[in-house]
Every structure is written in C-alpha cells, then in structure tokens.
C-alpha cells in the first residue's frame, strides 16, 4: 500500500491530534481518519476511485482545525 497524502489538524497531544491519510493499493483507494496520534483510534474508508476518496478527504478536512498537508516521501524505486 502506498501513502499518497497526509494531513494533520495542527494540534499536539493525544486528546486533540487528528490525522487524515490517503493511500492506494492497486485500483483501491483508502482514507484513514485517525484521532489521538499514532496509538489513537482509526476509521477506514475504501473506494474504487481516487475522486471518491478525495471527496471524503475534503469532507473530513472541513472539520475545525488548522489543517495542513504534511510531506510524504516518494516511494523508492
């Protein structure tokens, strides 16, 4: 699975931190919404198109917060 994008709400601490990830594997697109940092609780969404996945990302990023995109290293080849 390849991670394409990662957004963070700009807040530190388990109680406040939220992350949204966009990933792809083959023809399947995945969105992960995580609350509470690395050991937090995640909700997963699966889509057959990038556009459908991005629609969910846009909806999730409409939540309050100082959302910013974090850089993702390109896959090594």
N, C-alpha and C positions, 0 to 999 in steps of 0.2 A: 504494500500500500504506500502510495506517495503522498506526502503532505504538500498541498499547494499553497495554502494561505493560513495565517493565524492572526486573530485579533484579540486584544486584551482591553478590559474596561478601565485600565489605568489605576486600579486600586490595589493596595497591598493588604495582605492578611487573609487568612482562610475565610473569615466571615464575609469579606467584601469582594474578593477577587472573582472575576468571571472571564472565561476564555471561550472563543469560538474557533473551530478548526474546519478547514475544507480539505478533504482528501479524495483521492481517486485510486481505483484499482480496476484495471481493465475498462469495461464500459460502465461500471458502477461508481456513483459519486456518494460521498458520505459527509455529513455535517455532524460535528460533535459540539454540544453545548456543555461546558463544564463550570461548575460553581465550587469554589473552595480550594483552588490551586491543584497541584499535582496529585494530592490524595483526596480530592473532592469527589463530588457526585456528578456523573455524566449522563446526558441524554443523547441518544444517537438517532439520526435520520438517514435513510437510504433512498437514493434517487437513480433513475436511469438516464438523466440528462444533467449537464452542468448548469443549464439555465434554471431548472427546478431547484437544484441545490443552492444556487446563488440567490434565488428568491427567498429561501428560508434564511440564509445568512443575512440578507437585508432586513428581514423582519426581526431577527434576533438583535441586530446592531441598532435597531430603533429604540431599544431599551435604554433607560438612563445610564449615563456613564461617559467618560472621556475616551471613547473607543479609538484605538489606534492599531494599525496593522504592524505586526512585528515581522521582521525579515525571516525568510525561510531559505536555508542553504539549498542551492540546486543539487539534484542527485549527482553523485559521482558516476562517471561513465568510463 
